[in-house]
Amino acid sequence: VKTFDTLKLIDTATGTYGGALSPGAAFSPRGDRFVTAGDQGTLRMWDTQTGLQVGKDFTGHTEWVNDAVFSPDGDRLATTSDDRTVRLWNADTGEPIGRPMTGHEDEVWGVAFSPDGLMIATGSVDTDLRLWNAKTGKPIGQPIDHPAEIVCVEFSRDGRRVVTGGYDGAVRIWDVRTGQQIGPPHRAHETLS
């Protein structure tokens, strides 16, 4: 049994509570929709004004969906799952794009698009940081060996670096081109164990 705290949707102008979201939730770049990820391998798209579901459930993952992120143009979604895969989706239709991206050997948690939308970074319980071609779904280079399970990933604004948050409570910065860690880890949090 997997339990997570829920996120709460709050109107920033009025402070009004708008309901709870799953841990894997993301707003579209235009702010008119948000997606929630959760159990049963499904995702749901919601209208931010009405709070109503838009379209059908996105189905394709076979286990819990951990994270979801929109591409910078809002046309695609990338998701990670306990089924060890990364998937791309058409954000308007909910249809999968191409085949699942495979290579991680354990649950995949974090996912991020590069600012230009051409790369995806993923982090996993297998301690690998992986980069993918966002158009073809093919891996870019070799996996980057991370010292701990990776909880979250994010690209820098210029797309040259990736920051990772590890299960060991450390934040690390990586050079996308070389795969080398930049500087020492930053002890930002207590360990999660």
Residue pairs with C-beta under 8 A, 6 or more apart in sequence:
2 39
2 64
2 82
4 22
4 23
5 23
6 20
6 21
6 22
6 23
7 20
7 21
7 22
7 23
7 25
8 17
8 18
8 19
8 20
8 21
9 17
9 18
9 19
9 20
9 21
9 34
10 16
10 17
10 18
11 18
18 51
19 51
21 34
21 36
22 36
22 37
22 38
23 37
23 38
23 66
24 36
24 37
24 38
24 65
24 66
24 67
24 68
24 79
24 80
25 34
25 35
25 36
25 37
25 68
26 34
26 35
26 68
26 69
26 70
26 77
27 33
27 34
27 48
27 70
28 34
28 35
28 70
28 74
28 91
29 70
29 72
29 73
29 74
30 74
31 48
32 47
32 48
32 49
33 45
33 46
33 47
33 48
33 54
33 91
34 45
34 46
34 48
35 43
35 44
35 45
35 46
35 58
35 68
35 70
35 77
35 91
36 43
36 44
36 46
36 68
37 43
37 65
37 66
37 67
37 68
37 79
38 64
38 65
39 64
39 65
41 59
41 60
41 61
41 62
41 63
41 64
41 65
41 81
41 83
42 57
42 58
42 59
42 61
42 65
43 57
43 58
43 65
43 68
43 77
43 79
43 89
43 94
44 53
44 57
44 58
45 53
45 54
45 55
45 58
45 91
45 94
46 52
46 53
46 54
47 53
47 54
55 92
55 93
55 94
56 94
57 94
58 77
58 79
58 89
58 94
58 96
60 87
60 89
60 96
60 100
61 79
61 81
61 83
61 85
61 87
62 81
62 83
63 81
63 82
63 83
64 81
64 82
65 79
65 80
65 81
66 79
66 80
66 81
66 82
66 107
66 108
66 109
66 110
67 79
67 80
67 109
67 110
67 111
67 152
68 77
68 78
68 79
68 80
68 111
69 77
69 78
69 79
69 111
69 112
69 113
70 76
70 77
70 91
70 113
71 77
71 78
71 91
71 113
71 117
71 134
72 113
72 115
72 116
72 117
73 117
74 91
75 90
75 91
75 92
76 88
76 89
76 90
76 91
76 97
76 117
76 134
77 88
77 89
77 91
78 86
78 87
78 88
78 89
78 111
78 113
78 120
78 134
79 86
79 87
79 89
79 111
80 86
80 108
80 109
80 110
80 111
80 122
80 124
81 87
81 107
81 108
82 107
82 108
84 102
84 104
84 105
84 106
84 107
84 108
84 124
85 100
85 101
85 102
85 104
85 108
86 100
86 101
86 104
86 108
86 111
86 120
86 122
86 132
87 96
87 100
87 101
88 96
88 97
88 98
88 101
88 134
88 137
89 95
89 96
89 97
90 96
90 97
97 137
98 136
98 137
99 137
101 120
101 122
101 132
101 137
101 139
103 128
103 130
103 139
103 143
104 122
104 124
104 126
104 128
104 130
105 124
105 126
105 128
106 124
106 125
106 126
107 124
107 125
108 122
108 123
108 124
108 125
109 123
109 124
109 125
109 149
109 150
109 151
109 152
110 121
110 122
110 123
110 150
110 151
110 152
110 153
110 154
110 164
110 165
111 120
111 121
111 122
111 123
111 153
112 120
112 121
112 153
112 154
112 155
112 162
113 119
113 120
113 134
113 155
114 120
114 121
114 134
114 155
114 159
114 176
115 155
115 157
115 158
115 159
116 159
117 134
118 133
118 134
118 135
119 131
119 132
119 133
119 134
119 140
119 155
119 159
119 176
120 131
120 132
120 133
120 134
121 129
121 130
121 131
121 132
121 153
121 154
121 155
121 162
122 129
122 130
122 132
122 153
123 129
123 130
123 146
123 150
123 151
123 152
123 153
123 164
124 130
124 149
124 150
125 149
125 150
126 149
127 145
127 146
127 147
127 148
127 149
127 150
128 143
128 144
128 145
128 146
128 150
129 143
129 144
129 146
129 150
129 153
129 162
129 164
129 174
130 139
130 143
130 144
131 139
131 140
131 141
131 144
131 162
131 176
132 138
132 139
132 140
133 139
133 140
141 179
142 179
144 174
144 179
146 164
146 166
146 172
147 166
147 168
147 170
147 172
147 185
148 166
148 167
148 168
148 170
149 166
149 167
149 168
150 164
150 165
150 166
150 167
151 165
151 166
151 167
151 192
152 164
152 165
153 162
153 163
153 164
153 165
154 162
154 163
155 161
155 162
155 176
156 162
156 163
159 176
160 175
160 176
160 177
161 173
161 174
161 175
161 176
161 182
162 173
162 174
162 176
163 171
163 172
163 173
163 174
164 171
164 172
164 174
165 171
165 188
165 189
166 172
166 185
167 191
167 192
167 193
168 191
168 192
169 187
169 188
169 189
169 190
169 191
169 192
170 185
170 186
170 187
170 188
171 185
171 186
171 188
172 181
172 185
172 186
173 181
173 182
173 183
174 180
174 181
174 182
175 181
175 182
